[in-house]
Amino acid sequence: MAKKISKDRVKKILKILSRTYPDVKTALRHKNPIQLIVATILSAQCTDKQVNQVTPALFKKLRTARDFADEPLSDLEEMVRPTGFYRNKARNIKACCEALVEKHDGKVPDNIEALVQLPGIGRKTANVILGSAFGIPGIVVDTHVKRVSQRIGLTKERDPVKIEFDLMPQIPKKDWIAFSHQMIWHGRALCNARKPKCHECPLLDLCDFGRTAV
């Protein structure tokens, strides 16, 4: 169960996040849903900066789901090696694109039910794709959103799916996409895992963790 905080407090949190991070979006560079789905798979346990260094050459060679599906696994592994865990990532990308070709005509579906059926795609990745590629509201729960949500007091849960369902009724649906990006950027900029910069945080007065840490 979520720790219930007042709607007024949630509104204040959203207002501060919007003012602090007004025009944020995913840092993963992409031009279409296929590129985004590949980049998001590569971003697991890897920085967006590193992914963005790998994808230009990758996307220049492989442009469609069919291209990724047909690429020899060993060649794909070599291209994504710098992102770490490259064997698993290459296998997931290839399997995902094979499924896209076989079941969706090579196109990325725009609904979460179909997305989570694809190899290597969980709810977090699915919500990234829905929000950034299609503008469809979804709450992305990555490590940053998980940490910041817990510290602020929006959830006590530890499982990402349970956190997502805790946040959904508290955050207006129209704000889900922006909220996800803002929380991710806040987690990177200030609310770090080991050394959060609570004394610099604009959410300090509204944060359970911050009020006890400072």
Secondary structure, DSSP 8 states (H G I E B T S, - for coil): ------HHHHHHHHHHHHHHSTT---SS--SSHHHHHHHHHHTTTS-HHHHHHHHHHHHHH--SHHHHHHS-HHHHHHHHGGGSSHHHHHHHHHHHHHHHHHHHTT---SSHHHHTTSTT--HHHHHHHHHHHH--------HHHHHHHHHHTS----SHHHHHHHHTTTS-GGGHHHHHHHHHHHHHHT--SSS--GGG-TTGGG-HHHHHH-
